[in-house]
Amino acid sequence: MIASLVLASVAVGCQDTDGNGKGPGAKTPDRGRASQSPGGGSGHDDGKESAKPSPRSSDRPAGGLTCDQLRNAELQNSELRLPDAPAGSISFTDGRWEGDGIVIELQPQCDIGDMTGDAAPDAVAPIKVTTEGTGRFYALVTWRNDAGTPVPAAAASLGDRTPVESVEISTAPPKQATVAYLTRGDADPAAVVTIRRTAVYRVAGPVMAELHHSDAPYTP
């Protein structure tokens, strides 16, 4: 009787041959099936709820843009028509676009911050539109942050021969940009600048709407 029990124990122990407590007859867990999330997606089962579908990239906050990105960014599309610019799609190449006798140049003043209220830092910078005549038209443009890509969203005309000195986006609500530029009084000739204007803008649809401004005398 004792000999029979010893032989039976040896036979059972010999079935465990892989060092993991699994004998040839034991079923190996289906790792692929076990790692599926409750929603049917694959991945390690770490006890977390399966990921929900990602929102549209334009709605998802992303890392901040950089002013350098604007040098090769889209400037005008079907949703945004710039003041004093020709119709059609326009994109910068190294900060410049030229066509139909018009040159558009990105200006160096630029700031990064949320202008559209989606928590993703946008970009604001001025541009200069040079026509075949004497006009040198300046405009202010907001590029919204579309998952790290600058997309033109709103613009405002600053007038003829009105160079921009600085752009600063507020770091707290309300979302707005303060722009300092040179201009002139209504009775002054177009070839001179006599006023330093500090204006505050916010994005309102495709328009950068001026909220208010203050003027100070300027002497070149």
C-alpha positions as CSV (number, residue, x, y, z in Angstrom):
1,M,0.0,0.0,0.0
2,I,2.8,2.4,1.0
3,A,4.8,1.6,-2.2
4,S,1.7,2.3,-4.3
5,L,1.2,5.7,-2.8
6,V,4.9,6.7,-3.3
7,L,4.7,5.7,-7.0
8,A,1.5,7.7,-7.5
9,S,3.2,10.8,-5.9
10,V,6.2,10.5,-8.1
11,A,4.0,10.2,-11.2
12,V,2.1,13.3,-10.4
13,G,5.2,15.3,-9.6
14,C,6.8,14.4,-12.9
15,Q,4.0,16.2,-14.8
16,D,5.4,19.6,-13.7
17,T,8.2,19.9,-16.2
18,D,8.4,23.7,-17.0
19,G,9.4,25.0,-13.6
20,N,6.2,27.2,-13.4
21,G,3.9,24.7,-11.8
22,K,2.2,24.0,-15.2
23,G,2.2,20.5,-16.4
24,P,1.8,19.3,-20.1
25,G,-1.9,19.0,-19.5
26,A,-2.3,22.5,-18.0
27,K,-3.8,25.2,-20.1
28,T,-1.6,28.3,-20.7
29,P,-3.5,31.5,-20.1
30,D,-4.5,33.3,-23.3
31,R,-2.4,36.4,-22.8
32,G,-3.8,38.2,-25.7
33,R,-7.4,37.8,-24.5
34,A,-6.5,38.5,-20.9
35,S,-4.8,41.9,-21.8
36,Q,-7.9,43.2,-23.6
37,S,-9.5,46.1,-21.9
38,P,-13.2,45.9,-20.9
39,G,-14.0,48.0,-24.0
40,G,-12.4,45.4,-26.3
41,G,-9.1,47.3,-27.0
42,S,-5.7,45.7,-26.6
43,G,-3.1,46.6,-24.0
44,H,-2.1,45.6,-20.5
45,D,-4.9,45.2,-18.1
46,D,-3.7,47.6,-15.4
47,G,-7.2,48.1,-13.8
48,K,-7.7,51.4,-15.6
49,E,-10.8,52.2,-17.7
50,S,-10.3,51.8,-21.4
51,A,-9.4,55.0,-23.2
52,K,-12.2,57.0,-24.7
53,P,-12.1,58.1,-28.3
54,S,-9.8,61.1,-28.7
55,P,-11.5,64.5,-29.3
56,R,-11.0,66.4,-32.5
57,S,-7.4,67.7,-32.6
58,S,-8.7,71.3,-32.8
59,D,-10.5,70.8,-29.5
60,R,-7.7,69.1,-27.7
61,P,-5.2,71.3,-25.7
62,A,-1.7,70.8,-26.9
63,G,1.8,72.1,-26.3
64,G,2.4,75.8,-27.0
65,L,3.2,77.0,-30.5
66,T,6.5,78.8,-31.1
67,C,7.0,82.1,-33.0
68,D,9.5,80.3,-35.3
69,Q,6.7,78.0,-36.5
70,L,4.9,81.0,-38.0
71,R,7.7,81.5,-40.6
72,N,6.3,78.5,-42.6
73,A,2.7,78.6,-41.4
74,E,-0.5,79.0,-43.4
75,L,-1.6,82.6,-43.4
76,Q,-4.9,82.7,-45.3
77,N,-7.5,80.0,-46.1
78,S,-11.1,79.6,-46.9
79,E,-12.1,80.5,-43.3
80,L,-10.0,83.6,-42.9
81,R,-9.5,86.4,-45.4
82,L,-6.8,88.9,-44.4
83,P,-7.2,92.6,-44.8
84,D,-5.4,94.0,-47.9
85,A,-4.3,90.6,-49.1
86,P,-5.3,88.9,-52.4
87,A,-7.9,86.2,-52.5
88,G,-6.8,82.5,-52.3
89,S,-4.7,80.3,-50.1
90,I,-1.5,81.9,-48.7
91,S,1.3,80.3,-46.8
92,F,4.6,81.7,-45.7
93,T,7.9,80.3,-46.9
94,D,10.6,81.5,-44.4
95,G,8.3,84.3,-43.3
96,R,7.5,85.7,-46.8
97,W,4.9,85.3,-49.5
98,E,4.9,87.0,-52.9
99,G,2.3,87.0,-55.7
100,D,0.2,89.2,-57.9
101,G,2.6,92.1,-57.3
102,I,2.1,91.9,-53.5
103,V,4.6,90.9,-50.9
104,I,3.5,89.7,-47.4
105,E,6.1,89.5,-44.7
106,L,5.9,88.2,-41.1
107,Q,7.0,90.8,-38.6
108,P,9.3,89.8,-35.7
109,Q,7.0,90.9,-32.9
110,C,5.3,87.9,-31.6
111,D,3.9,86.3,-28.4
112,I,2.5,83.0,-27.3
113,G,-0.6,82.5,-25.1
114,D,-4.2,81.4,-25.1
115,M,-6.4,83.7,-27.2
116,T,-9.2,81.3,-28.1
117,G,-10.1,80.0,-24.7
118,D,-9.3,76.3,-25.2
119,A,-6.3,76.3,-22.9
120,A,-3.9,75.6,-25.8
121,P,-1.3,78.4,-26.2
122,D,-1.9,80.2,-29.5
123,A,0.3,82.7,-31.3
124,V,-0.2,86.4,-32.2
125,A,2.0,88.4,-34.6
126,P,1.8,91.2,-37.1
127,I,2.3,91.0,-40.8
128,K,3.1,93.7,-43.4
129,V,1.4,93.7,-46.8
130,T,3.4,95.7,-49.5
131,T,1.5,96.6,-52.6
132,E,2.8,97.9,-55.9
133,G,2.0,101.5,-54.8
134,T,3.2,103.3,-51.7
135,G,1.0,101.2,-49.3
136,R,2.6,99.3,-46.5
137,F,-0.4,97.8,-44.7
138,Y,0.0,96.2,-41.3
139,A,-2.4,93.6,-39.8
140,L,-2.5,91.6,-36.6
141,V,-3.1,87.9,-36.9
142,T,-4.0,85.2,-34.3
143,W,-3.0,81.6,-35.1
144,R,-4.9,79.0,-33.1
145,N,-3.1,76.0,-31.8
146,D,-4.4,72.9,-33.6
147,A,-2.6,70.1,-31.8
148,G,0.7,71.9,-32.2
149,T,0.0,73.3,-35.7
150,P,-0.6,77.0,-36.2
151,V,-3.8,77.7,-38.1
152,P,-4.9,81.3,-38.9
153,A,-8.0,82.1,-36.9
154,A,-8.5,85.9,-36.7
155,A,-7.1,89.1,-38.0
156,A,-7.4,92.9,-37.6
157,S,-6.1,95.7,-39.9
158,L,-3.8,98.3,-38.2
159,G,-3.7,100.6,-41.2
160,D,-1.1,102.0,-43.7
161,R,2.5,102.5,-42.6
162,T,1.8,101.7,-38.9
163,P,4.7,99.5,-37.8
164,V,4.2,97.4,-34.7
165,E,6.6,97.8,-31.7
166,S,5.4,95.0,-29.4
167,V,2.8,92.3,-28.8
168,E,1.9,90.8,-25.4
169,I,-0.8,88.2,-24.6
170,S,-2.3,88.4,-21.1
171,T,-1.5,85.5,-18.8
172,A,-4.9,85.5,-17.1
173,P,-8.5,85.9,-18.3
174,P,-9.8,87.6,-20.2
175,K,-7.9,86.3,-23.1
176,Q,-6.5,89.3,-24.9
177,A,-3.5,90.8,-26.6
178,T,-2.0,94.2,-26.0
179,V,-0.3,95.7,-29.1
180,A,1.8,98.9,-29.3
181,Y,2.2,100.4,-32.8
182,L,2.9,103.7,-34.4
183,T,0.3,105.7,-36.2
184,R,-0.8,109.3,-36.8
185,G,-3.6,111.7,-36.2
186,D,-6.4,112.2,-38.8
187,A,-4.9,115.5,-39.9
188,D,-1.3,114.2,-40.2
189,P,0.2,113.2,-43.6
190,A,0.5,109.5,-44.3
191,A,4.2,109.7,-44.5
192,V,4.8,110.5,-40.9
193,V,4.0,108.8,-37.5
194,T,3.1,111.0,-34.6
195,I,1.3,108.7,-32.2
196,R,2.3,105.6,-30.2
197,R,-0.9,103.7,-29.8
198,T,-1.4,100.9,-27.3
199,A,-4.5,98.8,-28.2
200,V,-6.1,95.8,-26.6
201,Y,-7.6,93.1,-28.8
202,R,-9.6,89.9,-28.3
203,V,-10.6,87.1,-30.7
204,A,-14.3,87.4,-31.8
205,G,-14.9,84.8,-34.5
206,P,-12.6,85.5,-37.5
207,V,-12.0,89.1,-36.2
208,M,-9.5,90.5,-33.7
209,A,-11.8,93.1,-32.1
210,E,-10.3,96.2,-30.5
211,L,-11.6,96.6,-27.0
212,H,-9.9,100.0,-26.3
213,H,-6.7,102.0,-26.9
214,S,-4.7,104.8,-25.5
215,D,-2.4,107.2,-27.4
216,A,0.8,109.0,-26.5
217,P,2.8,111.5,-28.6
218,Y,5.6,110.1,-30.6
219,T,8.6,111.8,-32.1
220,P,10.8,109.9,-34.5
